[in-house]
Amino acid sequence: MAPVIEIDGCSVYAVPAVHYRAPFAAEVNRICSDPRTRPEAIAVELAPHIAYELRTWMSELVAGHSELPCMLGLMVKNRLIHPDYFESAVNLQMNTGKQLAEISPQLIKNLLHFSENLLIGLSSTDSIIEAVRCSVGLNIPVYGVDMDEYSVNPGRSPLIEEPVSNSFDLEKYASRFEGMAATFRDAYVDSRRETIMAARLKYIARRFKRILFTGGLAHWVMLKKLLNDPSLKPAEFLDRGPSGEMTRVIIHPKIAVAFMDRYPLMSTLYERSRNSPGEGTLFPAAMETPYNIYRGILDKVYSRYLPESGKNKFSPRNESWKLADFERLMANIAMVHPGSSPSMTEMLACSESMMPQEFTRLLADQLMDIGRPWASIGQFPELPVVYLVPEGSGDRTTPPELYKLVSKSNENNDQGSRYKRSRSFNVNYREAYPLPGNPLDSWEWSNEPKEHGNKAGSFCWVWPPCEALLYGTAYEASALASTTVKKNDSLPFEGSLHEGLDIKATMRSSITGEKKIYVKKTSLSRRTSQPDLTRPEPVVFIFDEFPSEVKPEWSLMLAALNFGNLIKNKKNLYNETVRKFGNYFVTVVCRTVYIEPPEAIRDAVDSYGILEGILKIGHPCINAKQGAEWLEQNDFNACPVLQNTSIHTLVDFYKRHHGISIDESDWKSTLILAGIPYARERVVIIAPAGFKPSLSTFSAAKRRNISLDFLPLNYFSAERIAGMRRRLTVRTSDSYGLHYPPEAERILGEKPDKYFDLFPPLLQQEFAKYSHEGRNENR
């Protein structure tokens, strides 16, 4: 039974719920299906404009369909930072000298716990989504009674007992756990929200005799108190229409699982047991318990794994003994969940820690099998897909823990469907929690939007000719740029003291009988040098600012990522370096303006950038294998090593480990300063004629006895400069960056090895070796 509160002759049937849990959605459906309790209006814990948008969209989705697609979502713009972080926000602006809108979204998320977007999943198993859906089926109004907008303070989630469908009693469950859930409320935000929700519910109660309300269990204790408090007066509010601050999206399955109860399959099972309110059936059909679903998943994995494990001599059948230990571990974890079973995350984490890789792959595949297709661009071509940028994807231009939208930009062209991707942004899951630790890395979505109609995967690398032209020019510039060398001479005195008396030379002259007076004279000479191919000196390119309304972005690019398996001889040193600093080996720091690629090459590239400036540290790392070899040759200390690819992390690294203060707003000095600690004798700077570095860069170089050597940019032709500034990223089918799709070569009109002739012969041989390995792997 559901709790009922009487307000001025109106019965408010309440479903205080744990979000995204099927028993609460089933209770909403039961109340709406029973003629004795069927409401005349529905109220939900949502802002009015969000409730309006969901009701409108739901009317479109369920018309003529028996199931709610899995999974769509609503991305809502967020503008408010929690007051707990007010002082931190002020300090951040004072320390950076920037407004919050100008600061990296990743830094704001880390320091202020602010995400610019909130994501709401249209999950079948959520009580609020079910309530909105019932309002469509019953053709009754739905009201969003929550605050129009409020800040979010990520906090702990209560560890309360999981509800079990076949023995669920809402009133008893709420009575038992409402107090515990209330302890996790946000004292500042939630008290205001609850007051507004109660006042708005009282207003709605004046207009209807029966109302269904559903919201979070954590609010129920206070809501009951406020609804029974006569001093709290009803609050009229305007029904808000659609807002331009919301975006309808398809939620990538790896994100959608955060909104789908304990196992994704439960969404489909709920759909199949759900009744349509008003069609005569009073109660939903019985659902499988989470434990039975858990056992069914494991049984299917076992049936696939045991026969397959015997076919591979590297995974012999005798590995099946591990299954007994795996079962025992699962049984122990289940003790933490009375009446339920281990969660999806726990199952995958245990499998990764103790079972063969093939078993984990089969387990992930079975867990993500929901018995029906996932919502995709093919089904909803007008909607973009929101997805988490994978940390180990090889995408060297995007920081981790950020999201993008991918959408269809054209159909039925010669190369197949084309997709475009947005810039990166932050997302906060609305009342849901993402799976920690990326346990679904081994699972691939069959409907993953493939870029440009090719078979390339999700690994993004700079197009090799772009790298080769820049690095080849850097080697040429290093040979051309001359270093000013001081030469101290000792000369007989001939009327000028120059830099003063040379006492030692004068004494030697007296001892030998020459009896001449010697003076010191310093002369300057220019010296050129050939670059060291193992550890070349850093080179900085500074171009003219690119005329564009798009704000330039900092990008840190890597020698390779997650390449520990490629280390041959120094694994212990590699592991120690990663443990101490992180696993992001930064060899490129650049300032880039990202723009829409020209129409002619749009099908071949993932991003198109124009460089304003770039720092090259060390060897050209055109693929991960070659990059890993170079890092190992230099004992993993030839470039900055960070925990992520944020420019702010880089600035902090130089301050802590090199004693260099960098002001990222002075991007030209930033590029030069970042190269100085990794120079042996000099940093080569290719810049427009007349360019003068700041005093801080000269001081930092002088302290380390490093020369700043210049070569005018106009030494190179305008055509070559334009080519050097072009920064294209292309998706490869492998994480090492060895296999580029043939379509890219055809559309871009150049082979991947173009400009390799600019490299010294030894490097050309090295790149040819890796290209040969790549071709062999393709066979």
Disulfide bonds with the S-S distance in Angstrom:
none
